[in-house]
Amino acid sequence: MKTLPSFDELKALAEKDPQALEALRIKLSEEVIESASEQMQPKLRAQMTHINRVIATGKNPNHVNALLMKELMRQFDRFSTALNNPAALTERTATVTAFRPRETQNMAVEG
C-alpha cells in the first residue's frame, strides 16, 4: 500500500489540482479495501459509497469537511451505543398508518 504524501504535498495538490487529489483519495481507498479480508470488502465498499455521497453534497471544501465530521460523529455515537447498549440498536418504535387511496372521481372524456 502506498504511503500518504505529507500534509504540505496534499495541501499543494488541493490548491493546484483538486481532481488529482480526488483521484489519489479514491486510489488509496481502493488499496485499503483490496487489502482487507474478502468478508469485509463489501462493507468497506458500501461505506466508501456512502462517504462519496456525503462528499458530493458539499458546496465547498469547508462544507465537505463539516459534513464528514457530522457523519463521523454520527457513526461514533452508533459505535458507542453498540458497545454500551447493544439492545438499543434493535429497539424501534413507529406508528404505522394504513394507506387509503383517495376516492377518484369518474372523469369521462368527451369526444
N, C-alpha and C positions, 0 to 999 in steps of 0.2 A: 504494500500500500504506500502511495506517495505521501510525503510529509507535507504539512500545511506550510505555505510560504509565511514569511514574517508579517507582522501587523503592517509595517511600513509598505511592504510589497503589495499586500492586499488593498491597502488604502490607495496606493498609486493606481492599481488596476481598476478599482472602483471609480476613480476620477477620470482615468483616460479611456478605459474600455469596459464599461459595465457588462456588455454581452460576454466578454471573455471571463469576467468574474463569475457570472451566472453559469457559464459552461464548466468552469472549474468546480463550482459548488455541486453541480449535477454529477460530474465525473467522479469526484471524491466520494459523494454519497453512494453512487453505484458501486464503487470499490468496497466501501464498508458493507453494503448489503450483500455483495457477492462473497465477501469473506465470512459472513455469518452462516450458521447452520441452515440446511435446507428447510428445516421446520420453522425457523424464524424469518426467512426471507419474505414470505407473503405478508407477514405482519409489518415488517420494515418497509416494504413497498407501499402498503396501504398508508402507513404513517408518512412516507415521503409524498404520496399523492395529496394527503391532507395538508401537509406543510406547503406544497406548491400552490394549492388553492388559497391558503391564507395569504401567501406572498402575492398572488395575483390580484387580491382585493386591495392591496396597499396603493395609496395615491402617490407616495414618495418614499424614499428610504427610511425616513424617521417614522412614518406611519407604519411601514412594514415591520420595523423593529418593535413598535408598540403592540402591534397585532400579535407578533410572535411571542412577546413577553406575556401577553394576556393568555395566549394558548398554553404556554409553558406553565404558567401559574395554575391554569385550569387542570392540566394533566398532573401537576404536582399535588394538587388538592385531591384528585381522584386516587392517586397512588397512596397518599396518606390515609385516605378513607379505607382503601383496600388493606392496608396494614393494621389500622387501629379499629376498624369496624366493618369487616368484610360483608356482613349481612346487609348493611345499608346500601350496598351496590345493587342488590337484587330486590330491595323493597321499592315498590312503585305503587302509587295511588293515582287514580284518574277517574274522572267522571265520563262515562260513555253515553253519548246521546244518540238515539236512533235516528237514522237519516230518513226523512219523509219527503218524497218529492212533492213539489208544489202542484196544485191542480192545474192542468193545462187547459186552456180554452180551445174549443174546437174552432179552428180558423179555416174557413173554406176559401179557396182561391176562386175568384170569379173570373171567368174567361170569356 
